[in-house]
């Protein structure tokens, strides 16, 4: 399951992954991301929370890459990821190199509390 949340005053788009995520979910999620990005201005921040992710199909990769491209084109200034176990990184670090501009600050945290602290500043 994937949940999306926009906080316009904080200029924040949060995407949270739960349980087992399949390609169909990430593909359908692109429309939600498109709608959410329309509510945000250039310079917004993205929170990608993988705290509750159990597994993700490899077929999700092209849709996650498309979501990264959409966020980059809209003008993301920062991406904060919550990945409790670095061994569970699903390739986001590598994909980021190709799908975000050099001016996008990308940070990875082990806990949601750490991510929230970064996003508060």
Secondary structure in CASP SS format (residue, H / E / C, confidence):
PFRMAT SS
TARGET T0000
AUTHOR 0000-0000-0000
METHOD secondary structure of the structure
MODEL  1
X C 1.00
X E 1.00
X E 1.00
X E 1.00
X E 1.00
X E 1.00
X E 1.00
X C 1.00
X C 1.00
X C 1.00
X C 1.00
X E 1.00
X E 1.00
X E 1.00
X E 1.00
X E 1.00
X E 1.00
X E 1.00
X E 1.00
X E 1.00
X E 1.00
X C 1.00
X H 1.00
X H 1.00
X H 1.00
X H 1.00
X H 1.00
X H 1.00
X H 1.00
X H 1.00
X H 1.00
X H 1.00
X H 1.00
X H 1.00
X H 1.00
X H 1.00
X H 1.00
X C 1.00
X C 1.00
X C 1.00
X C 1.00
X C 1.00
X C 1.00
X C 1.00
X E 1.00
X E 1.00
X E 1.00
X E 1.00
X E 1.00
X E 1.00
X E 1.00
X E 1.00
X E 1.00
X E 1.00
X E 1.00
X E 1.00
X C 1.00
X H 1.00
X H 1.00
X H 1.00
X H 1.00
X H 1.00
X H 1.00
X H 1.00
X H 1.00
X H 1.00
X H 1.00
X H 1.00
X H 1.00
X H 1.00
X H 1.00
X H 1.00
X H 1.00
X H 1.00
X C 1.00
X C 1.00
X C 1.00
X E 1.00
X E 1.00
X E 1.00
X E 1.00
X E 1.00
X C 1.00
X C 1.00
X C 1.00
X H 1.00
X H 1.00
X H 1.00
X C 1.00
X C 1.00
X C 1.00
X H 1.00
X H 1.00
X H 1.00
X H 1.00
X H 1.00
X H 1.00
X H 1.00
X H 1.00
X C 1.00
X C 1.00
X C 1.00
X C 1.00
X C 1.00
X E 1.00
X E 1.00
X E 1.00
X E 1.00
X E 1.00
X C 1.00
X C 1.00
X H 1.00
X H 1.00
X H 1.00
X H 1.00
X H 1.00
X H 1.00
X H 1.00
X H 1.00
X H 1.00
X C 1.00
END
